[in-house]
Amino acid sequence: MKTLFENALLQLKRAVAVQSFDPAFIVRLSFPHREIRGHIPLLRDDGTLQMVEYYRVQHNNWRGPYKGGIRFHEQTDIEEVKALAFWMTLKCAVADLPMGGGKGGATINPKEFSSGELERLSRAWMRALVDVVGPDKDVPAPDVNTTPQIMAWMADEYATITGDRSGAVITGKPVEHGGSLGRDRATARGGFEVFEALRESLELPQRCRLVIQGFGNAGEHAAEFFFHAGHQIVGVSDSKGAVVNPDGFDIAALSAHKHQTGSVAGFAGGKDFVGSILEVENEVLVPAALENQITKENVSRLKTKIILELANGPTTPEADDELFVAGVPVIPDILANSGGVTVSAYEWEQNKKGEHWSEADVVEKLKKTIQIQAQAIFERSQILKTDLRRAAFVIALERLEQASPF
């Protein structure tokens, strides 16, 4: 199987096949500016010393400082982080933000670490990278298994070392530590607003059935937005199980069950499901978990009208091609989940200016941005007679080429 970074480069190749760009420009984009990896010595609570591998990939900063999350996951590796950094470059350009692309991580399962251990690791991560991050250099954020509290520890460590207490070095912080109102639900809200902007163009009904793979932060909040808009959530899954209900879930009750038990499995308002939740019949399939979930092996078994990618890289290029031929639109991750980085950019701007915007202002700015970019991408897909991912790449590439110093 191809690495995630090889898949990302294949997506790039597919995009330049529908609109030509200067070959040298494409070559430069195919390599990150910098790859950083090392080991953090972490003293565990039992007195043992564990060497934790960490990463930061700074892909491109032509449009502004590198921007991208930090994930703590046992499967994180340099190839994954390179791909995610590449996609962040494209995502920031799609959202027309004055930022570039980066990504970071550490290869651990945070569920096996105490709060004290996570704080020591988070502060050590910042100490290891303090010379290459900063409000005008590289602005990290939360990602898989990292939290506002972890961001607060990192921001505090940076402030202690450098004296810069603006908070603009990192986003996704708690509101009381300089975070932005609306950030906690921004990824899900952005996905919902993209759907709203494109629903009629994609000829979807007023009331859709959704299946959400991944009932974490993005997936759970997305379920809330769609449920309150009158749609039915008929299937959900998390890392421990899946449940279905053809009549739709009461999302508040499902969320309460998840928080009480740690999983959607066993929810009384549905039926436990064995098999791939991706194959449950629906109008809108929302992969909101990890990468490489929709592949050439399972794509023919999907029963959906559209795919809304809240996860990063959930659809392989080979599956993309089959979906395009089958007439199943994929709203790509670099558009569908751009709400998170958009509000992160708002947080960065607020910190740099010493301002604090209301949640209503944040939501309105996000909605306007998402609607403009979604329509632009749909219109370009029609002009180029291509899919939404290649159209999104083309628009991002045009903006990056314009910003290129070469």
C-alpha positions as CSV (number, residue, x, y, z in Angstrom):
1,M,0.0,0.0,0.0
2,K,1.2,3.5,-0.8
3,T,2.2,5.8,2.1
4,L,-0.1,8.6,3.0
5,F,2.4,11.1,1.5
6,E,2.6,9.1,-1.7
7,N,-1.2,9.4,-1.9
8,A,-1.0,13.1,-1.3
9,L,1.4,13.5,-4.2
10,L,-0.8,11.4,-6.4
11,Q,-3.7,13.8,-5.6
12,L,-1.4,16.6,-6.7
13,K,-0.6,14.8,-9.9
14,R,-4.3,14.3,-10.6
15,A,-4.9,18.0,-10.2
16,V,-2.2,19.2,-12.6
17,A,-3.6,16.8,-15.2
18,V,-6.8,19.0,-15.4
19,Q,-5.0,22.3,-15.3
20,S,-1.3,22.9,-16.1
21,F,1.2,24.7,-13.9
22,D,4.8,25.5,-14.1
23,P,6.6,22.2,-13.5
24,A,9.3,23.7,-11.3
25,F,6.5,25.1,-9.0
26,I,5.0,21.7,-8.7
27,V,8.3,20.1,-7.9
28,R,8.9,22.7,-5.1
29,L,5.5,21.9,-3.6
30,S,6.2,18.2,-3.7
31,F,8.9,18.5,-0.9
32,P,8.5,20.0,2.6
33,H,10.8,22.9,3.5
34,R,11.9,21.1,6.7
35,E,11.4,17.8,8.5
36,I,12.2,17.7,12.2
37,R,12.3,14.5,14.3
38,G,13.9,13.5,17.5
39,H,13.3,11.9,20.9
40,I,12.0,13.4,24.1
41,P,13.2,11.8,27.4
42,L,10.1,11.5,29.4
43,L,10.2,10.6,33.1
44,R,7.1,8.4,33.8
45,D,5.3,8.5,37.1
46,D,6.8,5.1,38.1
47,G,10.3,6.5,37.8
48,T,11.2,4.9,34.5
49,L,12.5,6.9,31.5
50,Q,10.8,6.6,28.2
51,M,12.1,8.0,24.9
52,V,9.2,9.4,22.9
53,E,9.7,10.1,19.2
54,Y,8.4,13.4,18.1
55,Y,8.0,15.2,14.7
56,R,7.4,18.6,13.1
57,V,7.1,19.0,9.3
58,Q,7.1,22.5,8.0
59,H,5.8,22.1,4.4
60,N,5.4,25.6,3.0
61,N,5.3,29.2,4.2
62,W,4.8,31.2,1.0
63,R,1.4,32.6,2.1
64,G,2.4,33.0,5.8
65,P,3.7,31.1,8.9
66,Y,3.5,27.3,8.9
67,K,0.2,26.2,10.4
68,G,-1.0,22.8,11.6
69,G,-1.9,20.5,14.4
70,I,0.0,18.2,16.7
71,R,-1.3,14.7,17.1
72,F,-0.4,12.2,19.9
73,H,-1.1,8.8,18.4
74,E,0.7,5.4,18.6
75,Q,0.6,5.1,14.8
76,T,2.0,8.6,14.0
77,D,5.1,8.5,11.8
78,I,7.0,10.9,9.6
79,E,5.2,9.9,6.3
80,E,1.8,10.6,7.9
81,V,3.0,13.9,9.3
82,K,4.5,14.9,5.9
83,A,1.2,14.2,4.2
84,L,-0.8,16.1,6.7
85,A,1.6,19.1,6.5
86,F,1.1,19.1,2.7
87,W,-2.6,19.0,3.0
88,M,-2.5,21.9,5.5
89,T,-0.7,24.0,2.9
90,L,-3.5,23.3,0.4
91,K,-6.2,23.7,3.0
92,C,-5.0,27.2,4.1
93,A,-4.8,28.3,0.5
94,V,-8.4,26.9,-0.2
95,A,-9.6,28.9,2.8
96,D,-7.6,31.9,1.5
97,L,-5.8,32.3,4.9
98,P,-2.5,34.1,5.3
99,M,-0.8,30.9,6.5
100,G,1.1,28.0,5.2
101,G,1.2,24.3,6.1
102,G,2.8,22.3,8.8
103,K,2.1,19.3,11.1
104,G,3.5,17.7,14.2
105,G,3.1,14.8,16.5
106,A,4.5,12.3,19.0
107,T,4.2,8.5,18.8
108,I,2.3,7.7,21.9
109,N,-1.1,6.5,23.1
110,P,-2.1,9.4,25.4
111,K,-4.7,7.2,27.1
112,E,-1.8,5.3,28.7
113,F,-0.3,8.5,30.2
114,S,-1.3,10.4,33.3
115,S,-2.1,14.1,33.3
116,G,1.2,14.9,34.8
117,E,3.1,12.8,32.2
118,L,1.2,14.5,29.4
119,E,2.1,17.9,30.8
120,R,5.8,17.0,31.1
121,L,5.7,15.7,27.5
122,S,3.8,18.7,26.1
123,R,6.3,21.2,27.7
124,A,9.2,19.1,26.5
125,W,7.8,19.1,23.0
126,M,7.7,22.9,23.0
127,R,11.3,23.1,24.5
128,A,12.5,20.8,21.7
129,L,11.0,23.1,19.0
130,V,11.0,26.5,20.6
131,D,13.6,27.8,18.1
132,V,11.5,26.9,15.0
133,V,8.0,27.8,16.1
134,G,6.6,31.3,16.9
135,P,3.8,33.7,16.0
136,D,5.5,34.6,12.7
137,K,7.3,31.3,12.1
138,D,5.1,28.3,12.8
139,V,1.8,28.2,14.7
140,P,0.8,24.7,16.0
141,A,-2.7,23.6,17.0
142,P,-4.5,20.6,18.5
143,D,-5.2,17.5,16.4
144,V,-5.9,13.8,17.1
145,N,-5.7,13.2,20.9
146,T,-4.4,16.6,21.8
147,T,-6.6,19.0,23.8
148,P,-6.9,22.7,24.6
149,Q,-5.2,21.9,27.9
150,I,-2.2,20.5,26.1
151,M,-2.1,23.6,23.9
152,A,-2.2,25.8,27.1
153,W,0.8,23.9,28.5
154,M,2.8,24.4,25.3
155,A,1.9,28.1,25.0
156,D,2.9,28.6,28.7
157,E,6.2,26.9,28.1
158,Y,6.9,29.0,25.1
159,A,6.0,32.2,27.1
160,T,8.3,31.1,29.9
161,I,11.2,30.6,27.6
162,T,10.8,33.5,25.2
163,G,8.8,36.1,27.3
164,D,6.2,36.3,24.5
165,R,2.9,36.1,26.3
166,S,0.6,37.0,23.4
167,G,-0.4,33.4,23.0
168,A,-0.1,33.7,19.2
169,V,2.4,30.9,19.1
170,I,-0.3,28.2,19.3
171,T,-4.0,28.0,18.7
172,G,-6.8,25.8,20.0
173,K,-6.1,27.1,23.6
174,P,-8.8,27.3,26.3
175,V,-10.8,30.5,26.0
176,E,-9.5,31.6,29.4
177,H,-5.9,31.2,28.1
178,G,-6.4,33.3,24.9
179,G,-8.4,30.8,22.8
180,S,-11.1,31.8,20.4
181,L,-14.8,31.4,21.1
182,G,-16.3,29.0,18.6
183,R,-13.0,27.1,18.1
184,D,-14.2,23.9,19.8
185,R,-16.9,23.2,17.2
186,A,-15.3,25.0,14.2
187,T,-14.3,21.9,12.2
188,A,-17.8,20.4,12.5
189,R,-19.5,23.8,11.8
190,G,-17.3,24.3,8.8
191,G,-18.3,20.9,7.4
192,F,-22.0,21.6,8.0
193,E,-21.7,25.1,6.3
194,V,-19.9,23.5,3.3
195,F,-22.8,21.0,3.0
196,E,-25.4,23.8,3.3
197,A,-23.6,25.8,0.6
198,L,-23.5,22.9,-1.8
199,R,-26.6,20.8,-1.0
200,E,-28.8,22.2,-3.8
201,S,-26.0,22.1,-6.3
202,L,-25.4,18.5,-5.5
203,E,-29.2,17.8,-5.8
204,L,-29.6,16.5,-2.3
205,P,-33.0,16.4,-0.5
206,Q,-34.0,18.8,2.3
207,R,-33.7,15.9,4.8
208,C,-30.8,13.5,4.4
209,R,-29.7,10.4,6.2
210,L,-26.1,10.6,7.5
211,V,-23.6,8.0,8.6
212,I,-20.7,9.3,10.6
213,Q,-17.6,7.3,11.0
214,G,-15.7,8.6,14.1
215,F,-17.8,10.1,16.9
216,G,-15.0,12.2,18.3
217,N,-14.8,16.0,18.6
218,A,-15.6,16.7,14.9
219,G,-18.0,13.8,14.3
220,E,-20.0,14.4,17.5
221,H,-20.4,18.1,16.9
222,A,-21.3,17.5,13.2
223,A,-24.0,15.1,14.3
224,E,-25.4,17.9,16.5
225,F,-25.4,20.5,13.7
226,F,-27.1,18.1,11.2
227,F,-29.6,16.8,13.7
228,H,-30.7,20.3,14.7
229,A,-31.1,21.2,11.0
230,G,-33.6,18.3,10.6
231,H,-31.4,15.6,9.1
232,Q,-31.3,12.0,10.4
233,I,-28.1,10.4,11.8
234,V,-28.7,6.7,11.1
235,G,-25.3,5.3,11.9
236,V,-22.3,6.2,13.9
237,S,-19.1,4.5,15.0
238,D,-16.0,5.1,17.2
239,S,-12.9,3.1,17.9
240,K,-14.8,0.7,20.2
241,G,-18.0,0.0,18.2
242,A,-20.9,1.1,16.0
243,V,-24.6,1.6,16.3
244,V,-27.4,2.1,13.7
245,N,-31.0,3.2,13.8
246,P,-32.8,3.6,10.4
247,D,-35.2,6.1,12.1
248,G,-32.3,8.3,13.3
249,F,-30.8,8.9,16.7
250,D,-31.6,11.3,19.4
251,I,-28.1,12.9,19.3
252,A,-28.2,14.4,22.8
253,A,-29.0,11.0,24.3
254,L,-26.3,9.3,22.1
255,S,-23.7,11.9,23.2
256,A,-24.6,11.4,26.8
257,H,-24.2,7.7,26.4
258,K,-20.8,8.1,24.8
259,H,-19.5,10.4,27.5
260,Q,-20.8,8.1,30.3
261,T,-19.5,4.8,28.8
262,G,-16.7,5.9,26.5
263,S,-18.3,4.5,23.4
264,V,-21.4,4.6,21.2
265,A,-21.6,0.8,21.5
266,G,-24.5,-0.4,23.6
267,F,-26.7,2.7,23.1
268,A,-30.3,1.8,23.9
269,G,-31.6,4.1,21.2
270,G,-30.0,2.0,18.4
271,K,-28.7,-1.4,17.6
272,D,-25.1,-2.5,17.8
273,F,-23.7,-3.0,14.3
274,V,-21.0,-5.5,13.3
275,G,-19.2,-4.7,10.1
276,S,-18.1,-1.5,8.4
277,I,-20.3,1.4,9.2
278,L,-19.2,2.9,5.9
279,E,-21.5,0.4,4.1
280,V,-24.7,1.4,5.8
281,E,-27.1,3.0,3.4
282,N,-27.3,6.8,3.6
283,E,-27.4,10.0,1.5
284,V,-24.3,11.7,3.2
285,L,-21.3,9.6,4.4
286,V,-19.1,11.5,6.8
287,P,-15.7,9.9,7.5
288,A,-14.5,11.7,10.6
289,A,-11.8,9.3,11.9
290,L,-8.4,8.5,10.4
291,E,-6.9,8.3,6.9
292,N,-7.3,5.6,4.2
293,Q,-10.8,4.5,5.2
294,I,-12.4,4.5,1.7
295,T,-10.3,2.4,-0.6
296,K,-10.5,0.5,-3.9
297,E,-11.3,-2.6,-1.8
298,N,-14.5,-1.2,-0.2
299,V,-15.6,1.7,-2.5
300,S,-18.0,-0.5,-4.5
301,R,-19.8,-1.4,-1.3
302,L,-20.7,2.2,-0.3
303,K,-24.4,3.1,-0.5
304,T,-24.3,6.9,-0.5
305,K,-25.0,9.9,-2.6
306,I,-22.1,12.1,-1.4
307,I,-19.0,11.9,0.9
308,L,-18.2,14.8,3.2
309,E,-14.6,14.4,4.5
310,L,-14.3,15.7,8.0
311,A,-11.2,13.5,8.5
312,N,-7.9,14.2,6.8
313,G,-7.1,11.9,3.8
314,P,-9.9,9.3,4.4
315,T,-10.3,8.5,0.6
316,T,-7.5,7.1,-1.4
317,P,-6.9,8.4,-5.0
318,E,-7.9,5.1,-6.5
319,A,-11.2,5.2,-4.6
320,D,-11.6,8.9,-5.7
321,D,-11.4,7.8,-9.4
322,E,-14.1,5.1,-8.9
323,L,-16.4,7.5,-7.1
324,F,-16.0,10.1,-9.8
325,V,-16.9,7.6,-12.5
326,A,-19.9,6.5,-10.4
327,G,-21.1,10.0,-10.0
328,V,-20.6,10.2,-6.2
329,P,-19.3,13.6,-5.3
330,V,-16.6,13.8,-2.6
331,I,-16.4,17.1,-0.7
332,P,-12.7,17.0,0.0
333,D,-11.0,17.4,3.3
334,I,-9.1,20.5,2.3
335,L,-12.5,22.2,2.0
336,A,-14.8,20.2,4.2
337,N,-12.7,20.3,7.4
338,S,-11.2,23.8,6.8
339,G,-13.4,25.3,9.5
340,G,-10.9,24.3,12.2
341,V,-7.9,26.0,10.7
342,T,-10.0,29.0,9.7
343,V,-11.0,29.7,13.3
344,S,-7.5,28.9,14.4
345,A,-6.3,31.7,12.1
346,Y,-8.9,34.0,13.7
347,E,-7.5,33.0,17.1
348,W,-4.0,33.8,15.9
349,E,-5.2,37.2,14.6
350,Q,-7.0,38.0,17.9
351,N,-3.9,37.1,19.9
352,K,-1.6,39.2,17.7
353,K,-3.9,42.2,17.9
354,G,-4.8,41.7,21.6
355,E,-8.5,41.4,20.7
356,H,-11.2,39.0,21.7
357,W,-14.1,38.5,19.3
358,S,-17.6,37.4,20.2
359,E,-18.7,33.9,19.2
360,A,-21.3,35.4,16.9
361,D,-18.6,37.4,15.0
362,V,-16.5,34.3,14.7
363,V,-19.3,32.1,13.4
364,E,-20.5,34.8,10.9
365,K,-16.9,35.2,9.5
366,L,-16.5,31.5,9.2
367,K,-19.8,31.0,7.5
368,K,-19.1,33.7,5.0
369,T,-15.6,32.3,4.2
370,I,-16.9,28.8,3.8
371,Q,-19.7,29.7,1.5
372,I,-17.5,31.8,-0.8
373,Q,-14.8,29.1,-1.1
374,A,-17.3,26.2,-1.5
375,Q,-19.1,27.9,-4.4
376,A,-15.9,28.9,-6.0
377,I,-14.7,25.2,-5.9
378,F,-18.0,23.9,-7.2
379,E,-18.0,26.4,-10.1
380,R,-14.4,25.5,-11.0
381,S,-15.3,21.7,-11.0
382,Q,-18.1,22.5,-13.5
383,I,-15.7,24.5,-15.7
384,L,-13.0,21.9,-15.6
385,K,-15.5,19.0,-15.8
386,T,-13.7,17.4,-12.9
387,D,-14.3,16.4,-9.3
388,L,-14.4,18.7,-6.3
389,R,-11.0,17.6,-4.9
390,R,-9.2,18.4,-8.2
391,A,-11.0,21.7,-8.4
392,A,-10.1,22.6,-4.8
393,F,-6.4,21.7,-5.5
394,V,-6.4,23.9,-8.7
395,I,-7.7,26.9,-6.8
396,A,-5.2,26.3,-4.0
397,L,-2.4,25.9,-6.5
398,E,-3.3,29.1,-8.2
399,R,-3.1,31.0,-4.9
400,L,0.2,29.4,-3.9
401,E,1.8,30.0,-7.3
402,Q,0.8,33.7,-7.0
403,A,2.5,33.8,-3.6
404,S,5.6,31.9,-4.6
405,P,8.9,33.9,-4.4
406,F,10.4,31.9,-7.3
